[in-house]
Amino acid sequence: MNELTLRAVWLAMEAYKDDPVEFVLFENVPRIATRGRQLLDKIQAILAHYGYAFAETTHDCGELGGVAQIRRLY
């Protein structure tokens, strides 16, 4: 994740500001929570400005859907 992500989030929020989408989903590796903390904080601020809530969670599709890949994602 890099500064381009901030621009993309802002552009998406502006594009849909008159008819907001129900949710926005970002998926990354768990280490992003520490390694990319500054960017996550900025993304959260942008989303909050447009009225979105922000939740930081992890999931494993192998556990959720019984798929072969076992990999925890953030």
DOVOKE-188984 format. One record per atom (N, C-alpha, C): residue number from 1; residue in one letter; atom name; x, y, z. Coordinates in nm, 4 decimals, padded with zeros to 6 digits. Layout:
# DOVOKE-188984
+------+-------+------+----------+----------+----------+
| romi | nuvex | fiba |        X |        Y |        Z |
+------+-------+------+----------+----------+----------+
|  NUM |     a |   CA |        X |        Y |        Z |
...
+------+-------+------+----------+----------+----------+
# end
This chain:
# DOVOKE-188984
+------+-------+------+----------+----------+----------+
| romi | nuvex | fiba |        X |        Y |        Z |
+------+-------+------+----------+----------+----------+
|    1 |     m |    N |  00.0858 | -00.1162 |  00.0000 |
|    1 |     m |   CA |  00.0000 |  00.0000 |  00.0000 |
|    1 |     m |    C |  00.0907 |  00.1229 |  00.0000 |
|    2 |     n |    N |  00.0512 |  00.2236 | -00.0777 |
|    2 |     n |   CA |  00.1333 |  00.3436 | -00.0848 |
|    2 |     n |    C |  00.0444 |  00.4673 | -00.1003 |
|    3 |     e |    N |  00.1069 |  00.5797 | -00.1269 |
|    3 |     e |   CA |  00.0338 |  00.7063 | -00.1382 |
|    3 |     e |    C | -00.0703 |  00.7040 | -00.2508 |
|    4 |     l |    N | -00.0486 |  00.6214 | -00.3519 |
|    4 |     l |   CA | -00.1459 |  00.6102 | -00.4597 |
|    4 |     l |    C | -00.2811 |  00.5620 | -00.4059 |
|    5 |     t |    N | -00.2776 |  00.4795 | -00.3032 |
|    5 |     t |   CA | -00.4004 |  00.4309 | -00.2412 |
|    5 |     t |    C | -00.4832 |  00.5468 | -00.1861 |
|    6 |     l |    N | -00.4169 |  00.6441 | -00.1257 |
|    6 |     l |   CA | -00.4887 |  00.7601 | -00.0722 |
|    6 |     l |    C | -00.5616 |  00.8343 | -00.1832 |
|    7 |     r |    N | -00.4948 |  00.8529 | -00.2934 |
|    7 |     r |   CA | -00.5557 |  00.9216 | -00.4074 |
|    7 |     r |    C | -00.6751 |  00.8427 | -00.4600 |
|    8 |     a |    N | -00.6600 |  00.7116 | -00.4693 |
|    8 |     a |   CA | -00.7680 |  00.6268 | -00.5194 |
|    8 |     a |    C | -00.8896 |  00.6310 | -00.4265 |
|    9 |     v |    N | -00.8663 |  00.6276 | -00.2970 |
|    9 |     v |   CA | -00.9772 |  00.6343 | -00.2014 |
|    9 |     v |    C | -01.0482 |  00.7686 | -00.2134 |
|   10 |     w |    N | -00.9726 |  00.8755 | -00.2180 |
|   10 |     w |   CA | -01.0331 |  01.0078 | -00.2303 |
|   10 |     w |    C | -01.1137 |  01.0199 | -00.3610 |
|   11 |     l |    N | -01.0560 |  00.9734 | -00.4723 |
|   11 |     l |   CA | -01.1268 |  00.9792 | -00.5997 |
|   11 |     l |    C | -01.2567 |  00.8973 | -00.5962 |
|   12 |     a |    N | -01.2521 |  00.7802 | -00.5355 |
|   12 |     a |   CA | -01.3721 |  00.6970 | -00.5243 |
|   12 |     a |    C | -01.4791 |  00.7673 | -00.4396 |
|   13 |     m |    N | -01.4370 |  00.8269 | -00.3301 |
|   13 |     m |   CA | -01.5326 |  00.8967 | -00.2436 |
|   13 |     m |    C | -01.5952 |  01.0157 | -00.3162 |
|   14 |     e |    N | -01.5150 |  01.0873 | -00.3908 |
|   14 |     e |   CA | -01.5663 |  01.2011 | -00.4675 |
|   14 |     e |    C | -01.6601 |  01.1550 | -00.5787 |
|   15 |     a |    N | -01.6249 |  01.0457 | -00.6449 |
|   15 |     a |   CA | -01.7064 |  00.9959 | -00.7558 |
|   15 |     a |    C | -01.8449 |  00.9527 | -00.7088 |
|   16 |     y |    N | -01.8540 |  00.9019 | -00.5871 |
|   16 |     y |   CA | -01.9802 |  00.8501 | -00.5360 |
|   16 |     y |    C | -02.0387 |  00.9346 | -00.4234 |
|   17 |     k |    N | -01.9943 |  01.0583 | -00.4091 |
|   17 |     k |   CA | -02.0404 |  01.1380 | -00.2952 |
|   17 |     k |    C | -02.1899 |  01.1664 | -00.2992 |
|   18 |     d |    N | -02.2505 |  01.1714 | -00.4177 |
|   18 |     d |   CA | -02.3944 |  01.1962 | -00.4267 |
|   18 |     d |    C | -02.4769 |  01.0684 | -00.4132 |
|   19 |     d |    N | -02.4145 |  00.9540 | -00.4313 |
|   19 |     d |   CA | -02.4814 |  00.8246 | -00.4195 |
|   19 |     d |    C | -02.3808 |  00.7232 | -00.3642 |
|   20 |     p |    N | -02.3482 |  00.7345 | -00.2341 |
|   20 |     p |   CA | -02.2414 |  00.6518 | -00.1760 |
|   20 |     p |    C | -02.2678 |  00.5020 | -00.1863 |
|   21 |     v |    N | -02.1603 |  00.4272 | -00.2087 |
|   21 |     v |   CA | -02.1704 |  00.2811 | -00.2068 |
|   21 |     v |    C | -02.1887 |  00.2363 | -00.0622 |
|   22 |     e |    N | -02.2455 |  00.1174 | -00.0435 |
|   22 |     e |   CA | -02.2767 |  00.0702 |  00.0915 |
|   22 |     e |    C | -02.1533 |  00.0415 |  00.1749 |
|   23 |     f |    N | -02.0512 | -00.0141 |  00.1129 |
|   23 |     f |   CA | -01.9281 | -00.0412 |  00.1876 |
|   23 |     f |    C | -01.8088 | -00.0413 |  00.0939 |
|   24 |     v |    N | -01.6932 | -00.0227 |  00.1545 |
|   24 |     v |   CA | -01.5658 | -00.0255 |  00.0832 |
|   24 |     v |    C | -01.4794 | -00.1281 |  00.1547 |
|   25 |     l |    N | -01.4188 | -00.2172 |  00.0806 |
|   25 |     l |   CA | -01.3393 | -00.3238 |  00.1400 |
|   25 |     l |    C | -01.1959 | -00.3174 |  00.0902 |
|   26 |     f |    N | -01.1037 | -00.3146 |  00.1823 |
|   26 |     f |   CA | -00.9613 | -00.3260 |  00.1518 |
|   26 |     f |    C | -00.9134 | -00.4554 |  00.2146 |
|   27 |     e |    N | -00.8276 | -00.5261 |  00.1431 |
|   27 |     e |   CA | -00.7735 | -00.6499 |  00.1965 |
|   27 |     e |    C | -00.6222 | -00.6462 |  00.1798 |
|   28 |     n |    N | -00.5517 | -00.6866 |  00.2827 |
|   28 |     n |   CA | -00.4073 | -00.6866 |  00.2793 |
|   28 |     n |    C | -00.3570 | -00.7912 |  00.3771 |
|   29 |     v |    N | -00.2278 | -00.7985 |  00.3952 |
|   29 |     v |   CA | -00.1701 | -00.8909 |  00.4923 |
|   29 |     v |    C | -00.1751 | -00.8273 |  00.6309 |
|   30 |     p |    N | -00.1816 | -00.9077 |  00.7378 |
|   30 |     p |   CA | -00.1931 | -00.8520 |  00.8724 |
|   30 |     p |    C | -00.0826 | -00.7529 |  00.9100 |
|   31 |     r |    N |  00.0353 | -00.7701 |  00.8529 |
|   31 |     r |   CA |  00.1470 | -00.6817 |  00.8883 |
|   31 |     r |    C |  00.1215 | -00.5362 |  00.8485 |
|   32 |     i |    N |  00.0267 | -00.5121 |  00.7585 |
|   32 |     i |   CA | -00.0046 | -00.3755 |  00.7169 |
|   32 |     i |    C | -00.0521 | -00.2917 |  00.8355 |
|   33 |     a |    N | -00.1085 | -00.3565 |  00.9367 |
|   33 |     a |   CA | -00.1592 | -00.2846 |  01.0544 |
|   33 |     a |    C | -00.0471 | -00.2108 |  01.1276 |
|   34 |     t |    N |  00.0746 | -00.2615 |  01.1178 |
|   34 |     t |   CA |  00.1870 | -00.1919 |  01.1807 |
|   34 |     t |    C |  00.2732 | -00.1217 |  01.0769 |
|   35 |     r |    N |  00.3039 | -00.1929 |  00.9704 |
|   35 |     r |   CA |  00.3916 | -00.1378 |  00.8676 |
|   35 |     r |    C |  00.3286 | -00.0215 |  00.7909 |
|   36 |     g |    N |  00.1977 | -00.0259 |  00.7731 |
|   36 |     g |   CA |  00.1295 |  00.0784 |  00.6986 |
|   36 |     g |    C |  00.0366 |  00.1628 |  00.7838 |
|   37 |     r |    N |  00.0653 |  00.1712 |  00.9119 |
|   37 |     r |   CA | -00.0236 |  00.2403 |  01.0055 |
|   37 |     r |    C | -00.0545 |  00.3833 |  00.9627 |
|   38 |     q |    N |  00.0454 |  00.4578 |  00.9176 |
|   38 |     q |   CA |  00.0214 |  00.5978 |  00.8791 |
|   38 |     q |    C | -00.0779 |  00.6066 |  00.7628 |
|   39 |     l |    N | -00.0643 |  00.5196 |  00.6652 |
|   39 |     l |   CA | -00.1573 |  00.5197 |  00.5528 |
|   39 |     l |    C | -00.2969 |  00.4765 |  00.5956 |
|   40 |     l |    N | -00.3051 |  00.3761 |  00.6815 |
|   40 |     l |   CA | -00.4362 |  00.3330 |  00.7304 |
|   40 |     l |    C | -00.5066 |  00.4447 |  00.8055 |
|   41 |     d |    N | -00.4319 |  00.5189 |  00.8849 |
|   41 |     d |   CA | -00.4907 |  00.6321 |  00.9579 |
|   41 |     d |    C | -00.5427 |  00.7391 |  00.8620 |
|   42 |     k |    N | -00.4692 |  00.7643 |  00.7550 |
|   42 |     k |   CA | -00.5130 |  00.8639 |  00.6564 |
|   42 |     k |    C | -00.6365 |  00.8145 |  00.5804 |
|   43 |     i |    N | -00.6370 |  00.6863 |  00.5454 |
|   43 |     i |   CA | -00.7531 |  00.6284 |  00.4774 |
|   43 |     i |    C | -00.8752 |  00.6363 |  00.5681 |
|   44 |     q |    N | -00.8556 |  00.6040 |  00.6944 |
|   44 |     q |   CA | -00.9662 |  00.6109 |  00.7898 |
|   44 |     q |    C | -01.0205 |  00.7534 |  00.7989 |
|   45 |     a |    N | -00.9340 |  00.8516 |  00.7978 |
|   45 |     a |   CA | -00.9776 |  00.9914 |  00.8041 |
|   45 |     a |    C | -01.0595 |  01.0293 |  00.6800 |
|   46 |     i |    N | -01.0157 |  00.9848 |  00.5635 |
|   46 |     i |   CA | -01.0905 |  01.0128 |  00.4403 |
|   46 |     i |    C | -01.2284 |  00.9478 |  00.4467 |
|   47 |     l |    N | -01.2319 |  00.8210 |  00.4844 |
|   47 |     l |   CA | -01.3595 |  00.7509 |  00.4929 |
|   47 |     l |    C | -01.4526 |  00.8159 |  00.5950 |
|   48 |     a |    N | -01.3994 |  00.8552 |  00.7088 |
|   48 |     a |   CA | -01.4804 |  00.9205 |  00.8114 |
|   48 |     a |    C | -01.5366 |  01.0524 |  00.7601 |
|   49 |     h |    N | -01.4577 |  01.1253 |  00.6854 |
|   49 |     h |   CA | -01.5029 |  01.2528 |  00.6285 |
|   49 |     h |    C | -01.6265 |  01.2330 |  00.5396 |
|   50 |     y |    N | -01.6337 |  01.1202 |  00.4712 |
|   50 |     y |   CA | -01.7461 |  01.0914 |  00.3837 |
|   50 |     y |    C | -01.8556 |  01.0093 |  00.4533 |
|   51 |     g |    N | -01.8450 |  00.9944 |  00.5844 |
|   51 |     g |   CA | -01.9506 |  00.9310 |  00.6623 |
|   51 |     g |    C | -01.9419 |  00.7810 |  00.6781 |
|   52 |     y |    N | -01.8284 |  00.7218 |  00.6464 |
|   52 |     y |   CA | -01.8117 |  00.5774 |  00.6599 |
|   52 |     y |    C | -01.7526 |  00.5410 |  00.7953 |
|   53 |     a |    N | -01.7924 |  00.4261 |  00.8463 |
|   53 |     a |   CA | -01.7291 |  00.3681 |  00.9647 |
|   53 |     a |    C | -01.6100 |  00.2859 |  00.9161 |
|   54 |     f |    N | -01.5188 |  00.2544 |  01.0059 |
|   54 |     f |   CA | -01.3957 |  00.1858 |  00.9689 |
|   54 |     f |    C | -01.3700 |  00.0757 |  01.0704 |
|   55 |     a |    N | -01.3528 | -00.0466 |  01.0236 |
|   55 |     a |   CA | -01.3234 | -00.1587 |  01.1133 |
|   55 |     a |    C | -01.1984 | -00.2298 |  01.0640 |
|   56 |     e |    N | -01.1088 | -00.2568 |  01.1543 |
|   56 |     e |   CA | -00.9867 | -00.3306 |  01.1219 |
|   56 |     e |    C | -01.0010 | -00.4715 |  01.1781 |
|   57 |     t |    N | -01.0125 | -00.5684 |  01.0885 |
|   57 |     t |   CA | -01.0317 | -00.7069 |  01.1305 |
|   57 |     t |    C | -00.9436 | -00.7979 |  01.0457 |
|   58 |     t |    N | -00.9375 | -00.9246 |  01.0840 |
|   58 |     t |   CA | -00.8695 | -01.0254 |  01.0029 |
|   58 |     t |    C | -00.9686 | -01.1365 |  00.9713 |
|   59 |     h |    N | -00.9398 | -01.2111 |  00.8664 |
|   59 |     h |   CA | -01.0231 | -01.3253 |  00.8297 |
|   59 |     h |    C | -00.9370 | -01.4293 |  00.7592 |
|   60 |     d |    N | -00.9884 | -01.5469 |  00.7495 |
|   60 |     d |   CA | -00.9227 | -01.6564 |  00.6794 |
|   60 |     d |    C | -01.0292 | -01.7269 |  00.5972 |
|   61 |     c |    N | -01.0240 | -01.7111 |  00.4658 |
|   61 |     c |   CA | -01.1258 | -01.7720 |  00.3792 |
|   61 |     c |    C | -01.1265 | -01.9239 |  00.3916 |
|   62 |     g |    N | -01.0154 | -01.9814 |  00.4299 |
|   62 |     g |   CA | -01.0109 | -02.1256 |  00.4521 |
|   62 |     g |    C | -01.1025 | -02.1660 |  00.5659 |
|   63 |     e |    N | -01.1102 | -02.0834 |  00.6680 |
|   63 |     e |   CA | -01.2000 | -02.1095 |  00.7803 |
|   63 |     e |    C | -01.3433 | -02.0715 |  00.7454 |
|   64 |     l |    N | -01.3605 | -01.9599 |  00.6756 |
|   64 |     l |   CA | -01.4943 | -01.9087 |  00.6457 |
|   64 |     l |    C | -01.5673 | -01.9891 |  00.5390 |
|   65 |     g |    N | -01.4964 | -02.0271 |  00.4337 |
|   65 |     g |   CA | -01.5641 | -02.0910 |  00.3220 |
|   65 |     g |    C | -01.5178 | -02.2311 |  00.2909 |
|   66 |     g |    N | -01.4275 | -02.2816 |  00.3718 |
|   66 |     g |   CA | -01.3787 | -02.4162 |  00.3505 |
|   66 |     g |    C | -01.2921 | -02.4322 |  00.2265 |
|   67 |     v |    N | -01.2309 | -02.3229 |  00.1803 |
|   67 |     v |   CA | -01.1429 | -02.3331 |  00.0642 |
|   67 |     v |    C | -01.0070 | -02.3872 |  00.1057 |
|   68 |     a |    N | -00.9311 | -02.4321 |  00.0082 |
|   68 |     a |   CA | -00.8043 | -02.4987 |  00.0368 |
|   68 |     a |    C | -00.6995 | -02.4055 |  00.0971 |
|   69 |     q |    N | -00.6992 | -02.2798 |  00.0576 |
|   69 |     q |   CA | -00.5956 | -02.1889 |  00.1054 |
|   69 |     q |    C | -00.6235 | -02.1467 |  00.2491 |
|   70 |     i |    N | -00.5264 | -02.1648 |  00.3333 |
|   70 |     i |   CA | -00.5348 | -02.1197 |  00.4716 |
|   70 |     i |    C | -00.4384 | -02.0021 |  00.4840 |
|   71 |     r |    N | -00.4940 | -01.8815 |  00.4903 |
|   71 |     r |   CA | -00.4107 | -01.7624 |  00.4966 |
|   71 |     r |    C | -00.4865 | -01.6515 |  00.5654 |
|   72 |     r |    N | -00.4318 | -01.6035 |  00.6740 |
|   72 |     r |   CA | -00.4965 | -01.4953 |  00.7466 |
|   72 |     r |    C | -00.4699 | -01.3637 |  00.6747 |
|   73 |     l |    N | -00.5767 | -01.2891 |  00.6477 |
|   73 |     l |   CA | -00.5668 | -01.1594 |  00.5823 |
|   73 |     l |    C | -00.6267 | -01.0536 |  00.6711 |
|   74 |     y |    N | -00.5822 | -00.9314 |  00.6504 |
|   74 |     y |   CA | -00.6251 | -00.8167 |  00.7292 |
|   74 |     y |    C | -00.7295 | -00.7406 |  00.6506 |
+------+-------+------+----------+----------+----------+
# end
